[in-house]
């Protein structure tokens, strides 16, 4: 099996029904009528042997990495910049690098799943890279420039 | 002064750790750099860091349909 980079198909339909609020909350019909909150995005790592792809609908512990310093479910993504638009493209990027500190992950991994932990762990996006291991170290995913051309999540 | 560096021998002073960076993947989508760490006192390998720079991923395209 293998992981495949993609925007999750379920996410495409979920944004049409307002399941995801990655920016300043505007939906007042959900959670709280007076103070709706922005959703929390998390990032989980998966083994190279896992099957995470466009068909993934939610975070799963199956195939997730295990190791010293890594907590199941991954880390919370820093989301300080709301989605915005430029021209005809809407886009969003985490506002800081995604960092897994002081970890040892001895079994090869090659995938990060971004998911909405505020909304039943619904899947958002799959990022892949060449198979890696890490020993007593820090894994840093540096985000692209947050613009209409390079942002991590773009709807053009 | 640099922060201590985490290794298989715990946190070591930055001056004691030699970092050797190698780009192991470089594509339009991403650049992956593996940084191996060595203890200068005996040359032992004491772990590695990974730095993945995401450049640009495919976009989701919205398309307006037409009336039949």
Backbone of each chain as ProteinMPNN parsed JSONL, in Angstrom:
{"seq_chain_A": "XXXXXXXXXXXXXXXXXXXXXXXXXXXXXXXXXXXXXXXXXXXXXXXXXXXXXXXXXXXXXXXXXXXXXXXXXXXXXXXXXXXXXXXXXXXXXXXXXXXXXXXXXXXXXXXXXXXXXXXXXXXXXXXXXXXXXXXXXXXXXXXXXXXXXXXXXXXX", "coords_chain_A": {"N_chain_A": [[0.851, -1.181, 0.0], [0.258, 2.359, -0.24], [0.857, 5.852, 0.404], [-0.801, 8.751, -0.834], [-0.493, 11.934, -2.177], [-2.892, 14.481, -1.785], [-5.871, 16.548, -1.93], [-8.372, 15.868, 0.275], [-11.188, 14.079, -0.79], [-13.607, 14.037, 0.582], [-13.415, 16.383, 2.007], [-13.862, 18.287, 0.065], [-16.608, 18.226, -0.377], [-17.484, 18.73, 2.178], [-16.757, 21.372, 2.69], [-18.684, 22.681, 1.349], [-20.89, 22.442, 2.87], [-20.273, 23.734, 5.12], [-18.679, 22.515, 7.082], [-16.107, 23.0, 7.833], [-14.184, 25.413, 9.48], [-11.691, 27.272, 9.023], [-10.797, 29.757, 9.443], [-11.438, 32.995, 11.007], [-14.322, 32.612, 12.787], [-17.497, 32.549, 11.299], [-19.873, 31.332, 11.078], [-22.822, 31.213, 12.777], [-24.533, 29.34, 13.483], [-23.599, 27.084, 14.573], [-22.139, 25.321, 17.242], [-21.846, 27.701, 19.085], [-24.147, 30.282, 19.458], [-23.425, 32.829, 19.98], [-20.66, 33.098, 20.201], [-18.977, 31.737, 18.098], [-16.336, 29.48, 17.257], [-13.053, 29.217, 15.829], [-11.956, 26.361, 14.017], [-9.82, 23.664, 15.128], [-6.882, 22.562, 13.663], [-5.064, 19.615, 13.074], [-2.024, 17.683, 12.683], [-1.028, 14.617, 11.589], [1.327, 11.938, 11.45], [2.183, 9.364, 9.108], [2.997, 5.936, 8.472], [5.075, 4.627, 5.856], [3.958, 2.399, 4.894], [1.268, 2.694, 5.128], [-2.119, 3.565, 4.07], [-3.076, 6.33, 3.001], [-4.945, 8.761, 1.488], [-6.719, 10.511, -1.17], [-9.166, 9.405, -0.673], [-9.373, 9.203, 2.017], [-11.271, 9.926, 4.809], [-11.242, 10.772, 7.412], [-9.152, 11.334, 10.326], [-7.168, 8.559, 11.261], [-5.972, 6.049, 13.462], [-4.838, 3.876, 12.441], [-2.028, 2.754, 10.852], [-0.646, 4.973, 11.607], [2.334, 6.609, 12.744], [4.431, 5.403, 15.412], [6.352, 6.056, 18.283], [9.125, 7.229, 20.274], [8.439, 10.225, 21.881], [6.422, 10.959, 20.179], [3.033, 11.712, 19.959], [-0.038, 10.058, 19.668], [-2.237, 11.07, 17.114], [-0.886, 13.31, 16.51], [0.348, 16.676, 16.069], [-0.83, 19.975, 16.995], [-1.741, 22.306, 14.564], [-0.45, 25.49, 13.9], [-2.55, 28.138, 13.467], [-2.824, 31.013, 12.56], [-3.513, 32.714, 10.596], [-6.143, 33.717, 8.701], [-8.101, 32.095, 6.101], [-7.993, 33.483, 2.818], [-8.449, 35.512, -0.152], [-7.142, 35.997, -3.476], [-7.33, 37.555, -6.469], [-8.961, 35.161, -8.332], [-8.57, 33.073, -6.677], [-8.881, 31.214, -3.715], [-7.229, 30.766, -0.612], [-5.206, 29.129, 1.916], [-2.87, 28.746, 4.54], [-1.033, 27.148, 7.112], [0.185, 29.166, 9.803], [2.667, 28.834, 10.841], [5.581, 26.726, 10.953], [5.136, 23.165, 10.967], [5.946, 21.206, 13.629], [7.626, 18.459, 14.995], [9.014, 17.664, 17.855], [11.984, 16.387, 19.381], [11.842, 13.546, 18.736], [11.812, 10.007, 18.081], [11.454, 8.021, 15.425], [11.413, 5.102, 14.184], [10.47, 3.428, 12.218], [9.907, 3.561, 8.775], [8.417, 6.504, 7.473], [6.19, 8.552, 5.498], [4.291, 10.526, 5.14], [1.921, 13.098, 5.866], [-1.085, 13.836, 7.423], [-3.408, 16.354, 7.344], [-5.976, 17.358, 9.473], [-9.27, 18.113, 10.743], [-9.648, 18.608, 13.928], [-11.634, 19.602, 15.459], [-13.97, 18.949, 14.294], [-14.978, 16.159, 14.335], [-12.613, 14.993, 13.547], [-12.3, 15.267, 10.785], [-10.905, 14.695, 7.583], [-8.561, 16.706, 5.758], [-6.29, 17.276, 4.039], [-3.643, 15.611, 2.33], [-0.207, 15.218, 2.589], [2.732, 14.172, 1.046], [6.06, 12.717, 1.071], [9.457, 11.712, 0.4], [10.292, 8.493, 1.737], [11.204, 8.372, 5.168], [13.224, 8.199, 8.191], [13.682, 9.041, 11.65], [15.893, 9.87, 14.257], [16.184, 10.645, 17.577], [15.583, 13.412, 17.157], [14.352, 16.376, 15.435], [11.548, 16.927, 13.488], [10.733, 19.071, 10.992], [8.282, 20.724, 9.235], [8.268, 23.011, 6.889], [6.277, 25.638, 5.902], [4.815, 26.645, 2.733], [4.938, 29.801, 0.908], [2.304, 31.937, 1.737], [0.284, 32.513, -0.524], [-1.654, 33.132, -3.545], [-0.513, 31.503, -5.395], [1.191, 29.672, -4.176], [0.241, 28.725, -1.71], [-0.6, 26.364, 0.907], [-3.137, 25.158, 0.829], [-5.248, 25.549, -1.756], [-7.92, 26.939, -3.563], [-8.832, 27.255, -6.697]], "CA_chain_A": [[0.0, 0.0, 0.0], [1.054, 3.584, -0.319], [0.167, 7.103, 0.663], [-0.863, 9.565, -2.045], [-0.773, 13.338, -1.897], [-4.197, 14.876, -2.328], [-6.885, 17.185, -1.101], [-9.304, 14.772, 0.515], [-12.439, 14.246, -1.525], [-14.675, 14.362, 1.528], [-13.253, 17.802, 2.358], [-14.453, 19.103, -0.996], [-18.051, 18.355, -0.148], [-17.726, 19.274, 3.521], [-16.673, 22.833, 2.713], [-19.937, 23.197, 0.796], [-21.923, 22.429, 3.907], [-19.798, 24.492, 6.271], [-18.105, 21.685, 8.139], [-14.769, 23.443, 8.229], [-13.973, 26.842, 9.693], [-10.258, 27.406, 9.246], [-10.515, 31.143, 9.77], [-12.318, 33.609, 11.993], [-15.619, 31.96, 12.63], [-18.613, 33.389, 10.876], [-21.111, 30.577, 11.208], [-23.361, 31.345, 14.119], [-25.505, 28.282, 13.691], [-22.897, 25.907, 15.027], [-21.329, 25.467, 18.443], [-22.374, 28.742, 19.947], [-24.817, 31.329, 18.699], [-22.855, 34.131, 20.269], [-19.211, 33.162, 20.028], [-18.463, 30.584, 17.371], [-14.881, 29.421, 17.324], [-12.282, 28.665, 14.725], [-11.642, 24.957, 14.226], [-8.429, 23.299, 15.35], [-6.323, 21.643, 12.669], [-3.938, 18.842, 13.575], [-1.222, 17.026, 11.647], [-0.571, 13.304, 12.024], [2.31, 11.291, 10.562], [1.826, 7.982, 8.761], [4.029, 5.039, 7.972], [5.109, 4.456, 4.403], [3.136, 1.226, 4.581], [-0.146, 3.025, 5.325], [-2.869, 3.954, 2.872], [-3.734, 7.611, 3.246], [-5.05, 9.362, 0.155], [-7.906, 11.344, -1.387], [-10.349, 8.714, -0.157], [-9.367, 9.256, 3.484], [-12.323, 10.863, 5.229], [-10.997, 11.244, 8.774], [-7.953, 10.818, 10.991], [-7.231, 7.203, 11.753], [-4.749, 5.604, 14.124], [-4.296, 2.777, 11.646], [-0.923, 3.173, 10.0], [0.034, 6.153, 12.162], [3.638, 6.299, 13.323], [4.58, 5.341, 16.853], [7.751, 6.201, 18.645], [9.441, 8.095, 21.401], [8.207, 11.65, 21.695], [5.285, 11.216, 19.285], [1.729, 11.45, 20.557], [-1.057, 9.682, 18.682], [-3.025, 12.222, 16.707], [0.037, 14.308, 15.985], [0.487, 17.983, 16.724], [-1.755, 21.022, 16.575], [-1.198, 23.213, 13.562], [-0.628, 26.908, 14.223], [-3.437, 28.701, 12.457], [-3.018, 32.411, 12.926], [-3.863, 33.513, 9.423], [-7.401, 33.237, 8.131], [-8.17, 31.945, 4.652], [-8.273, 34.732, 2.114], [-8.472, 35.353, -1.599], [-6.406, 36.911, -4.345], [-7.868, 37.251, -7.792], [-10.045, 34.174, -8.266], [-8.103, 31.934, -5.881], [-8.952, 31.243, -2.249], [-6.096, 29.988, -0.116], [-4.921, 29.064, 3.351], [-1.627, 28.065, 4.918], [-0.712, 27.31, 8.532], [0.993, 30.368, 9.984], [3.994, 28.478, 11.351], [5.998, 25.378, 10.587], [4.623, 22.052, 11.768], [7.181, 20.7, 14.221], [7.599, 17.315, 15.919], [10.298, 17.835, 18.533], [12.619, 15.319, 20.174], [11.176, 12.282, 18.43], [12.487, 8.901, 17.408], [10.478, 7.274, 14.635], [12.351, 4.175, 13.548], [9.857, 2.795, 11.052], [9.834, 4.572, 7.716], [7.169, 7.244, 7.292], [6.291, 9.393, 4.299], [3.001, 11.168, 4.91], [1.264, 13.901, 6.898], [-2.502, 14.105, 7.195], [-4.015, 17.479, 8.058], [-7.382, 17.062, 9.724], [-9.993, 19.063, 11.581], [-9.918, 17.893, 15.183], [-12.846, 20.165, 16.058], [-15.127, 18.428, 13.585], [-14.912, 14.693, 14.22], [-11.345, 14.61, 12.904], [-12.496, 15.158, 9.337], [-9.663, 14.844, 6.814], [-8.471, 17.893, 4.894], [-5.278, 17.236, 2.991], [-2.561, 14.642, 2.509], [1.081, 15.624, 2.042], [3.683, 13.061, 1.056], [7.476, 13.02, 0.794], [10.205, 10.468, 0.349], [10.297, 7.737, 2.988], [12.234, 8.846, 6.085], [13.205, 7.864, 9.618], [14.339, 10.09, 12.434], [16.368, 9.378, 15.547], [16.529, 11.7, 18.534], [15.661, 14.649, 16.392], [13.181, 17.214, 15.213], [11.013, 16.98, 12.129], [10.128, 20.382, 10.736], [7.66, 20.945, 7.928], [8.214, 24.442, 6.648], [5.139, 25.904, 5.02], [5.084, 27.501, 1.573], [4.441, 31.173, 0.96], [0.844, 31.959, 1.759], [-0.284, 33.362, -1.572], [-2.535, 32.418, -4.457], [0.265, 30.593, -6.227], [1.964, 28.677, -3.424], [-0.327, 28.353, -0.407], [-0.751, 24.929, 1.113], [-4.469, 24.764, 0.37], [-5.727, 26.574, -2.7], [-9.095, 26.649, -4.39], [-8.632, 28.197, -7.807]], "C_chain_A": [[0.895, 1.243, 0.0], [0.186, 4.786, 0.019], [0.234, 7.976, -0.588], [-1.277, 10.984, -1.704], [-2.086, 13.778, -2.532], [-4.915, 15.822, -1.384], [-7.975, 16.134, -0.938], [-10.656, 15.063, -0.136], [-13.586, 14.634, -0.592], [-14.624, 15.837, 1.923], [-13.941, 18.69, 1.332], [-15.959, 19.274, -0.799], [-18.342, 18.993, 1.207], [-17.616, 20.791, 3.56], [-17.955, 23.45, 2.154], [-21.062, 23.206, 1.817], [-21.412, 23.047, 5.218], [-19.242, 23.655, 7.412], [-16.78, 22.239, 8.672], [-14.729, 24.956, 8.372], [-12.506, 27.054, 10.038], [-9.863, 28.84, 9.58], [-11.467, 31.673, 10.804], [-13.747, 33.15, 11.755], [-16.699, 32.94, 12.249], [-19.935, 32.66, 10.99], [-21.617, 30.697, 12.63], [-24.358, 30.239, 14.432], [-24.866, 27.025, 14.28], [-22.1, 26.207, 16.3], [-21.919, 26.463, 19.418], [-22.999, 29.829, 19.088], [-24.146, 32.676, 18.881], [-21.345, 34.205, 20.044], [-18.683, 31.888, 19.363], [-16.939, 30.625, 17.337], [-14.276, 28.832, 16.058], [-11.958, 27.206, 15.033], [-10.144, 24.751, 14.449], [-7.992, 22.275, 14.32], [-5.139, 20.925, 13.302], [-3.235, 18.141, 12.422], [-0.657, 15.727, 12.209], [0.366, 12.706, 10.98], [1.919, 9.838, 10.329], [3.008, 7.224, 8.176], [3.955, 4.942, 6.456], [4.228, 3.289, 3.973], [1.642, 1.501, 4.707], [-0.822, 3.361, 4.0], [-3.692, 5.196, 3.203], [-3.762, 8.352, 1.906], [-6.344, 10.188, 0.05], [-9.164, 10.713, -0.802], [-10.414, 8.708, 1.364], [-10.373, 10.317, 3.942], [-12.087, 11.435, 6.629], [-9.676, 10.691, 9.285], [-8.189, 9.386, 11.436], [-5.903, 6.866, 12.428], [-4.099, 4.458, 13.367], [-3.209, 3.299, 10.717], [-0.191, 4.397, 10.508], [1.376, 5.735, 12.773], [3.508, 6.141, 14.845], [6.063, 5.487, 17.152], [7.921, 7.16, 19.786], [9.18, 9.555, 21.042], [7.038, 11.985, 20.794], [3.994, 10.823, 19.985], [0.721, 11.134, 19.464], [-1.956, 10.877, 18.377], [-2.172, 13.348, 16.173], [0.041, 15.605, 16.757], [-0.56, 18.956, 16.194], [-1.053, 21.985, 15.627], [-1.473, 24.656, 13.989], [-1.413, 27.581, 13.103], [-3.776, 30.139, 12.819], [-3.416, 33.301, 11.783], [-5.09, 32.934, 8.766], [-7.272, 32.988, 6.634], [-8.513, 33.286, 4.016], [-8.305, 34.469, 0.62], [-7.551, 36.363, -2.264], [-6.813, 36.566, -5.761], [-9.034, 36.285, -7.637], [-9.681, 32.981, -7.399], [-8.282, 32.188, -4.393], [-7.817, 30.388, -1.72], [-5.928, 30.106, 1.393], [-3.627, 28.288, 3.58], [-1.457, 28.199, 6.429], [0.277, 28.462, 8.706], [2.358, 30.094, 10.598], [4.326, 27.069, 10.874], [5.328, 24.361, 11.496], [5.847, 21.316, 12.3], [6.898, 19.532, 15.171], [8.977, 17.301, 16.582], [10.702, 16.593, 19.303], [11.91, 13.985, 19.992], [12.162, 11.27, 17.88], [11.411, 8.064, 16.741], [11.288, 6.338, 13.744], [11.796, 3.474, 12.329], [9.569, 3.861, 10.011], [8.441, 5.193, 7.591], [7.327, 8.166, 6.096], [5.065, 10.274, 4.083], [2.54, 11.969, 6.131], [-0.191, 14.093, 6.493], [-2.904, 15.317, 8.017], [-5.486, 17.168, 8.254], [-7.959, 18.043, 10.741], [-10.408, 18.364, 12.878], [-11.142, 18.447, 15.903], [-14.112, 19.561, 15.464], [-14.948, 16.947, 13.282], [-13.683, 14.218, 13.452], [-11.462, 14.45, 11.393], [-11.211, 15.49, 8.588], [-9.717, 16.079, 5.928], [-7.526, 17.633, 3.717], [-4.181, 16.24, 3.352], [-1.296, 15.186, 1.849], [2.014, 14.427, 2.117], [5.088, 13.565, 0.756], [8.19, 11.684, 0.769], [10.29, 9.815, 1.719], [11.486, 8.135, 3.868], [12.136, 8.159, 7.436], [13.903, 9.009, 10.349], [14.701, 9.53, 13.8], [16.789, 10.551, 16.416], [16.639, 13.053, 17.841], [14.342, 15.384, 16.289], [12.807, 17.185, 13.734], [10.295, 18.309, 11.964], [9.551, 20.415, 9.336], [7.474, 22.446, 7.756], [7.159, 24.726, 5.587], [5.541, 26.785, 3.835], [4.583, 28.917, 1.815], [2.924, 31.169, 0.868], [0.319, 32.956, 0.732], [-1.063, 32.488, -2.553], [-1.813, 31.382, -5.306], [0.836, 29.43, -5.447], [1.3, 28.134, -2.167], [-0.58, 26.855, -0.31], [-2.088, 24.416, 0.59], [-5.038, 25.866, -0.495], [-6.955, 26.066, -3.429], [-9.122, 27.694, -5.49], [-9.863, 28.271, -8.691]], "O_chain_A": [[2.106, 1.171, 0.21], [-1.041, 4.742, -0.069], [1.223, 7.937, -1.32], [-2.282, 11.208, -1.029], [-2.35, 13.473, -3.695], [-4.607, 15.889, -0.194], [-8.446, 15.573, -1.927], [-11.186, 16.169, -0.031], [-14.429, 15.46, -0.94], [-15.66, 16.463, 2.146], [-14.528, 19.715, 1.677], [-16.505, 20.352, -1.033], [-19.329, 19.711, 1.363], [-18.291, 21.44, 4.36], [-18.276, 24.601, 2.449], [-22.065, 23.898, 1.643], [-22.03, 22.904, 6.273], [-19.327, 24.047, 8.576], [-16.392, 21.976, 9.81], [-15.184, 25.687, 7.493], [-12.126, 27.018, 11.208], [-8.721, 29.101, 9.956], [-12.22, 30.915, 11.416], [-14.294, 33.288, 10.661], [-16.797, 34.03, 12.812], [-20.997, 33.283, 10.998], [-20.924, 30.326, 13.578], [-24.951, 30.208, 15.51], [-25.542, 26.012, 14.461], [-21.457, 27.252, 16.397], [-22.434, 26.082, 20.469], [-22.415, 30.242, 18.086], [-24.279, 33.563, 18.038], [-20.818, 35.272, 19.73], [-18.022, 31.07, 20.003], [-16.339, 31.698, 17.383], [-14.906, 28.063, 15.332], [-11.712, 26.856, 16.188], [-9.318, 25.555, 14.018], [-8.646, 21.25, 14.127], [-4.316, 21.541, 13.979], [-3.781, 18.021, 11.326], [0.097, 15.736, 13.182], [0.212, 12.94, 9.781], [1.397, 9.168, 11.22], [3.875, 7.777, 7.499], [2.901, 5.151, 5.856], [3.807, 3.21, 2.819], [0.831, 0.621, 4.419], [-0.177, 3.43, 2.953], [-4.845, 5.11, 3.626], [-2.724, 8.544, 1.272], [-6.97, 10.514, 1.058], [-10.12, 11.416, -0.474], [-11.403, 8.255, 1.94], [-10.318, 11.466, 3.504], [-12.665, 12.461, 6.988], [-9.147, 9.714, 8.756], [-9.264, 9.04, 11.925], [-4.845, 7.341, 12.014], [-2.946, 4.11, 13.623], [-3.452, 4.183, 9.896], [0.791, 4.822, 9.9], [1.514, 4.614, 13.263], [2.592, 6.68, 15.466], [6.915, 5.086, 16.358], [6.974, 7.821, 20.212], [9.65, 10.047, 20.016], [6.685, 13.155, 20.646], [3.884, 9.728, 20.537], [0.632, 11.843, 18.462], [-2.377, 11.599, 19.281], [-2.661, 14.235, 15.472], [-0.232, 15.629, 17.957], [-1.099, 18.785, 15.101], [0.076, 22.414, 15.866], [-2.587, 24.996, 14.388], [-0.992, 27.591, 11.947], [-4.862, 30.438, 13.315], [-3.633, 34.499, 11.961], [-5.08, 31.786, 8.322], [-6.434, 33.598, 5.97], [-9.223, 34.108, 4.595], [-8.2, 33.323, 0.184], [-7.228, 37.414, -1.711], [-6.661, 35.427, -6.203], [-9.981, 36.556, -6.898], [-10.402, 31.983, -7.384], [-7.889, 33.234, -3.875], [-7.477, 29.375, -2.332], [-6.424, 31.028, 2.04], [-3.34, 27.306, 2.895], [-1.716, 29.27, 6.976], [1.116, 28.695, 7.836], [3.122, 31.026, 10.849], [3.447, 26.322, 10.445], [4.995, 24.655, 12.644], [6.686, 20.857, 11.526], [6.032, 19.622, 16.041], [9.978, 16.966, 15.949], [9.861, 15.849, 19.808], [11.441, 13.374, 20.953], [13.192, 11.616, 17.302], [10.563, 7.472, 17.409], [11.782, 6.734, 12.688], [12.554, 2.979, 11.495], [9.051, 4.932, 10.328], [7.428, 4.494, 7.603], [8.443, 8.523, 5.717], [4.819, 10.723, 2.964], [2.746, 11.562, 7.274], [-0.488, 14.467, 5.358], [-2.763, 15.319, 9.24], [-6.17, 16.762, 7.315], [-7.234, 18.702, 11.487], [-11.392, 17.627, 12.913], [-11.635, 17.835, 16.851], [-15.19, 19.648, 16.052], [-14.787, 16.543, 12.131], [-13.708, 13.178, 12.794], [-10.802, 13.599, 10.797], [-10.517, 16.45, 8.923], [-10.773, 16.451, 5.416], [-7.913, 17.755, 2.555], [-3.843, 16.055, 4.521], [-1.318, 15.57, 0.679], [2.077, 13.746, 3.141], [5.281, 14.675, 0.259], [7.601, 10.648, 1.078], [10.352, 10.501, 2.74], [12.619, 8.225, 3.397], [11.095, 7.604, 7.786], [14.608, 9.822, 9.752], [13.919, 8.808, 14.419], [17.645, 11.348, 16.033], [17.657, 13.739, 17.932], [13.361, 15.059, 16.959], [13.645, 17.392, 12.857], [9.367, 18.626, 12.708], [10.258, 20.161, 8.361], [6.625, 23.061, 8.401], [7.159, 24.124, 4.514], [6.486, 27.569, 3.923], [3.894, 29.191, 2.798], [2.339, 30.486, 0.028], [-0.042, 34.085, 1.065], [-1.122, 31.267, -2.408], [-2.442, 30.485, -5.869], [0.959, 28.325, -5.975], [1.781, 27.147, -1.611], [-0.753, 26.172, -1.32], [-2.15, 23.351, -0.024], [-5.281, 26.979, -0.028], [-7.016, 24.912, -3.855], [-9.4, 28.868, -5.245], [-9.873, 29.013, -9.673]]}, "seq_chain_B": "XXXXXXXXXXXXXXXXXXXXXXXXXXXXXXXXXXXXXXXXXXXXXXXXXXXXXXXXXXXXXXXXXXXX", "coords_chain_B": {"N_chain_B": [[24.346, 32.595, 22.195], [23.906, 29.279, 21.124], [21.023, 27.124, 21.306], [20.859, 24.069, 23.25], [21.293, 20.834, 21.689], [19.18, 18.186, 20.85], [19.922, 14.775, 21.18], [20.85, 11.281, 20.757], [22.196, 11.014, 23.049], [21.013, 12.591, 24.828], [20.376, 16.084, 25.624], [22.819, 18.034, 24.175], [25.47, 20.458, 24.313], [25.442, 22.928, 21.765], [27.88, 23.446, 20.627], [29.174, 21.093, 20.822], [28.158, 19.404, 18.989], [28.32, 18.258, 15.736], [26.861, 19.17, 12.72], [25.641, 17.714, 9.819], [24.339, 18.368, 6.83], [22.253, 17.065, 4.299], [20.675, 17.238, 1.218], [18.07, 15.268, 0.444], [15.911, 14.976, -1.142], [14.558, 16.778, -3.77], [12.281, 18.6, -5.294], [9.651, 20.017, -7.357], [7.555, 20.151, -5.639], [8.562, 19.881, -3.031], [11.387, 20.191, -0.731], [13.57, 18.074, 0.847], [15.581, 17.858, 3.59], [18.046, 16.113, 5.261], [19.52, 16.132, 8.359], [22.291, 15.031, 9.779], [23.666, 14.219, 12.968], [26.607, 14.511, 14.864], [28.69, 13.593, 17.564], [31.187, 15.602, 18.642], [33.123, 14.821, 20.416], [33.78, 12.132, 20.181], [33.149, 11.455, 17.647], [30.889, 9.984, 17.182], [27.782, 8.999, 15.687], [24.838, 10.634, 16.506], [22.15, 10.852, 16.039], [19.47, 12.285, 14.005], [17.993, 15.083, 12.294], [15.097, 16.223, 10.454], [14.213, 18.295, 7.793], [11.609, 19.522, 6.099], [10.703, 21.289, 3.416], [7.872, 22.63, 2.161], [6.873, 23.382, -1.03], [4.94, 23.832, -3.176], [1.733, 22.713, -3.769], [-0.693, 20.778, -5.635], [-3.643, 22.538, -6.649], [-7.07, 22.823, -5.585], [-9.645, 22.831, -7.834], [-12.311, 24.942, -8.544], [-15.278, 24.765, -10.357], [-17.689, 26.222, -12.398], [-20.853, 25.01, -13.224], [-23.044, 24.579, -16.078], [-26.367, 25.46, -17.151], [-28.537, 22.899, -18.24]], "CA_chain_B": [[24.71, 31.203, 22.39], [22.896, 28.418, 20.535], [20.326, 26.21, 22.201], [21.359, 22.696, 23.235], [20.744, 20.015, 20.607], [18.728, 16.877, 21.316], [20.616, 13.669, 20.52], [20.681, 10.002, 21.445], [22.876, 11.162, 24.335], [20.321, 13.676, 25.524], [20.69, 17.412, 25.104], [24.244, 18.353, 24.209], [25.734, 21.843, 23.884], [25.531, 23.038, 20.302], [29.291, 23.441, 20.216], [29.679, 19.716, 20.857], [27.486, 18.615, 17.954], [28.575, 18.618, 14.338], [25.683, 18.935, 11.888], [25.946, 17.499, 8.403], [23.066, 18.42, 6.112], [22.211, 16.543, 2.939], [19.369, 17.298, 0.557], [17.776, 13.903, -0.014], [14.821, 15.042, -2.107], [14.37, 18.156, -4.215], [11.338, 18.584, -6.404], [8.824, 21.221, -7.415], [6.638, 20.116, -4.503], [9.197, 19.932, -1.717], [12.808, 19.897, -0.553], [13.767, 17.355, 2.098], [16.976, 17.885, 4.026], [18.345, 15.291, 6.435], [20.661, 16.694, 9.083], [22.861, 14.05, 10.707], [24.336, 14.859, 14.09], [27.744, 13.749, 15.355], [29.314, 14.103, 18.791], [32.571, 15.959, 18.314], [34.079, 14.24, 21.361], [34.254, 10.827, 19.709], [32.737, 11.267, 16.26], [29.746, 9.062, 17.085], [26.51, 9.501, 15.158], [23.938, 10.765, 17.662], [20.78, 11.121, 15.622], [19.269, 13.125, 12.823], [16.797, 15.913, 12.139], [14.577, 16.312, 9.094], [13.597, 19.581, 7.473], [10.861, 19.376, 4.853], [10.153, 22.564, 2.957], [6.8, 22.425, 1.187], [6.909, 24.497, -1.983], [3.678, 24.111, -3.861], [0.962, 21.502, -4.009], [-1.785, 21.004, -6.59], [-4.798, 23.264, -6.117], [-8.422, 22.31, -5.82], [-10.248, 23.753, -8.801], [-13.757, 25.089, -8.554], [-15.752, 24.948, -11.736], [-19.123, 26.5, -12.461], [-21.55, 24.242, -14.244], [-23.978, 25.351, -16.913], [-27.703, 24.882, -17.211], [-28.672, 21.944, -19.349]], "C_chain_B": [[23.573, 30.318, 21.876], [22.271, 27.509, 21.578], [20.97, 24.835, 22.148], [20.649, 21.888, 22.147], [20.397, 18.64, 21.149], [19.39, 15.777, 20.493], [20.296, 12.373, 21.256], [21.372, 10.012, 22.808], [22.253, 12.286, 25.162], [20.672, 15.017, 24.899], [22.189, 17.689, 25.286], [24.42, 19.813, 23.8], [25.927, 21.886, 22.373], [26.965, 22.958, 19.824], [29.864, 22.025, 20.159], [29.127, 18.873, 19.705], [27.832, 19.154, 16.564], [27.362, 18.236, 13.514], [26.111, 18.784, 10.436], [24.621, 17.378, 7.649], [23.214, 17.878, 4.697], [20.796, 16.673, 2.399], [19.105, 15.92, -0.044], [16.62, 13.869, -1.004], [14.621, 16.501, -2.477], [13.485, 18.141, -5.452], [10.549, 19.885, -6.402], [7.913, 21.303, -6.201], [7.332, 20.377, -3.169], [10.703, 19.744, -1.79], [12.961, 19.249, 0.813], [15.256, 17.329, 2.424], [17.119, 17.044, 5.29], [19.607, 15.858, 7.074], [21.156, 15.647, 10.086], [23.706, 14.765, 11.746], [25.443, 13.943, 14.629], [28.316, 14.418, 16.589], [30.785, 14.355, 18.503], [33.582, 15.28, 19.243], [34.619, 12.891, 20.891], [33.819, 10.512, 18.28], [31.531, 10.378, 16.09], [28.523, 9.755, 16.494], [25.5, 9.522, 16.303], [22.539, 11.216, 17.246], [20.698, 11.988, 14.378], [17.992, 13.946, 12.945], [16.345, 15.833, 10.69], [13.929, 17.672, 8.914], [12.932, 19.452, 6.109], [10.253, 20.718, 4.515], [9.121, 22.278, 1.87], [6.78, 23.632, 0.261], [5.525, 24.816, -2.537], [2.983, 22.798, -4.153], [-0.144, 21.805, -5.012], [-2.973, 21.688, -5.908], [-6.08, 22.485, -6.374], [-9.114, 23.311, -6.744], [-11.763, 23.75, -8.668], [-14.228, 25.372, -9.975], [-17.254, 25.177, -11.715], [-19.761, 25.67, -13.567], [-22.467, 25.139, -15.059], [-25.342, 24.686, -16.875], [-27.808, 23.958, -18.416], [-29.495, 22.564, -20.465]], "O_chain_B": [[22.405, 30.581, 22.164], [22.888, 27.167, 22.587], [21.56, 24.461, 21.134], [19.538, 22.226, 21.738], [21.208, 18.002, 21.821], [19.416, 15.839, 19.264], [19.568, 12.37, 22.249], [21.154, 9.117, 23.624], [22.878, 12.846, 26.063], [21.199, 15.079, 23.788], [22.736, 17.59, 26.384], [23.619, 20.348, 23.033], [26.511, 20.975, 21.786], [27.234, 22.454, 18.733], [30.897, 21.785, 19.534], [29.584, 17.753, 19.478], [27.656, 20.336, 16.269], [26.884, 17.104, 13.596], [26.843, 19.614, 9.897], [23.884, 16.407, 7.815], [24.174, 18.192, 3.992], [19.834, 16.265, 3.05], [19.83, 15.468, -0.929], [16.375, 12.842, -1.637], [14.525, 17.362, -1.603], [13.908, 17.714, -6.526], [10.757, 20.748, -5.548], [7.538, 22.396, -5.777], [6.764, 21.015, -2.283], [11.234, 19.214, -2.767], [12.532, 19.809, 1.822], [16.075, 16.845, 1.642], [16.396, 17.244, 6.266], [20.629, 16.038, 6.411], [20.519, 15.408, 11.112], [24.367, 15.765, 11.463], [25.23, 12.746, 14.822], [28.417, 15.643, 16.661], [31.533, 13.437, 18.165], [34.761, 15.173, 18.904], [35.768, 12.544, 21.165], [34.091, 9.427, 17.767], [31.173, 10.042, 14.961], [28.261, 10.928, 16.76], [25.332, 8.519, 16.996], [21.836, 11.878, 18.01], [21.708, 12.37, 13.787], [17.039, 13.548, 13.615], [17.105, 15.428, 9.81], [13.187, 18.14, 9.778], [13.605, 19.292, 5.091], [9.393, 21.224, 5.237], [9.447, 21.756, 0.804], [6.683, 24.771, 0.718], [5.015, 25.925, -2.383], [3.578, 21.881, -4.719], [-0.494, 22.968, -5.215], [-3.261, 21.439, -4.737], [-6.154, 21.622, -7.249], [-9.154, 24.506, -6.452], [-12.407, 22.701, -8.677], [-13.606, 26.151, -10.698], [-17.999, 24.42, -11.093], [-19.273, 25.632, -14.696], [-22.636, 26.319, -14.751], [-25.455, 23.492, -16.598], [-27.233, 24.22, -19.473], [-29.726, 21.923, -21.491]]}, "name": "protein", "num_of_chains": 2, "seq": "XXXXXXXXXXXXXXXXXXXXXXXXXXXXXXXXXXXXXXXXXXXXXXXXXXXXXXXXXXXXXXXXXXXXXXXXXXXXXXXXXXXXXXXXXXXXXXXXXXXXXXXXXXXXXXXXXXXXXXXXXXXXXXXXXXXXXXXXXXXXXXXXXXXXXXXXXXXXXXXXXXXXXXXXXXXXXXXXXXXXXXXXXXXXXXXXXXXXXXXXXXXXXXXXXXXXXXXXXXXXXXXX"}
